[in-house]
Structure formats: structure tokens, C-alpha cells
Amino acid sequence: MTLPRLITGACCSTHTHTSRISRRIIPTVVIYWKQKYSTRSSPTADVKSGVNLENIFSDKNKERVKKSLLSIQPVRTIEDIVKPKHKPLKINHDAAVIIPLCVVNDEPSVLFTLRSSSLRKHRGEVSFPGGRKDDSDPDLIYTAVRETWEELGIPKEKIDVWGPLSPAPNKYGTSFTTPVLAYCGHIDISKLVPNEDEVEVVFTRTIESIIKKENIASTQWKYGRGYTMPVFIGGEYRIWGLTAIFLHQALIVLAPGLYTNKVRHNP
């Protein structure tokens, strides 16, 4: 991975907006990427849509969001990965994840997991609950809901699916993952029962903290024709990769006017 805009600094992450459940403490190194920092505060409401942090999970916003989910394309596409004149890549499998919207301590939040350090792939990475589609799964929404139950013990009856967003490829272009936006209600993560074989930590970030301009950064990759991805900092764990791509997609439709980050690639 090429890090042309890397800025290192002391670890200054805050725990103010973060809750977590962990079986053990994991040393975390926070890397500060070049930030799109502004001294202006983030907006508290969008005039056009009427969305604010108090009604962001309302039925009215839900219906508006459902109409727009597939209109937002991921910042990384298969065209970004496959170099010109190269043969198309073979897709090995499909996968799906749930983007779990929730309320924690009366604040609209998003739930994340830290993958177990014992896993063969993507160990110790921040992710959303999900996984590969089984042959017996009727569709990818079913896959995402099933995996959320298997990883966190959240029953399907508590998962209000709003709908799928556009899928994105992994960094090699050999698989596609479909993010599914869903509302999981009030969550007390201390009462969740994470699968210890897959999940090391469960934590949440408030939407208010995620959308703050000083907590949004970016990183460039030069794989294929190159692309730029968002990075979310300001919490105990840095959110990047596919998880950041999906979070960015979701926030664009979920919080118009509140989330104003624009990801532009400058080779």
C-alpha cells in the first residue's frame, strides 16, 4: 500500500463517544492521515431534507433513504482495480454486511466490530458484521442478517432492514460485498453475546462524532488505476478500508447536509 500523504502523530484518540465490549485490551496505533480539516463546526440540520440528529432514524427519513440507497456508488469500483487492457478478474464469491444503525445512551450511533486476531484473514480490522453468502442463503440480505445473528447474537426480529447499497469489490477485485443498511434499535453492547471465534471487540460511534470534519481523513491507493478512500478517526479505532467505504456511502444518503465529505481522487 502506498501512503503518499501519511502524517504521523501522537495517539490522541478520545473515548467520549465510544462504547465497547472486549475480552482483552488490544494495543492500538492511531495513524493520522492528511485530514480535510475545517475550523467551521459541522452543520446540525439539513434545510432541504429536514434531517437532523434527532430525526435521523425516523420513519420519514427511513422512507426517503430507501429511495436513494442504490444511487450512491462506492468510491472504489472494479474499474479502479483492473488496469486498462488487463483481463477481467475472476469473481470468487459474494458477501454481505449489515451497517447497524442503533441508539446508544439516547444518541444515534453506528455499531462496529473488531475482527478476532485469530482469524486467517483481516484479523484485528474494524468491520461490520457479515460474511460470505452460503449456497443455502436465498439472497444477500439474508446473508447479512444471518451473519449478524451468528457474530453478535442480534436476532433477525430486531433488525429492521432499510435496504442494500451498491456493492464494492475487495482491493484485488476478486469478490464483491453488498452493504445492507439496517436499524437495530436501542443497543446495550454489554448485553450482546459476540462470537469469540470471529469478534474481538464490539464498539459504537455516535453519528455526531463520525461526521465531524476534524474526524474525517483520506488515503490514496495506487493499485490498478488508483483511488482515494475515506478514513474516519477520532475514536479508539481507525475506520478505513471497505468499512469506511460503506460508512461513507451510508452517511451520504442517511445524513444529507450533515455529512458533507467529498471523496475526490487526485493521482
Secondary structure as UniProt FT lines:
FT   TURN            4..5
FT   STRAND          6..7
FT   TURN            16..17
FT   STRAND          18..22
FT   STRAND          32..33
FT   TURN            47..49
FT   TURN            53..57
FT   HELIX           59..66
FT   TURN            67..68
FT   HELIX           69..71
FT   HELIX           78..81
FT   TURN            84..85
FT   STRAND          93..104
FT   TURN            105..106
FT   STRAND          107..115
FT   TURN            117..118
FT   TURN            123..124
FT   STRAND          126..127
FT   STRAND          130..132
FT   TURN            135..136
FT   HELIX           140..152
FT   HELIX           156..158
FT   STRAND          160..164
FT   STRAND          168..169
FT   TURN            171..172
FT   STRAND          175..186
FT   HELIX           189..191
FT   TURN            196..198
FT   STRAND          199..206
FT   HELIX           207..210
FT   HELIX           213..215
FT   STRAND          216..221
FT   TURN            224..225
FT   STRAND          227..232
FT   HELIX           241..254
FT   TURN            257..258
//
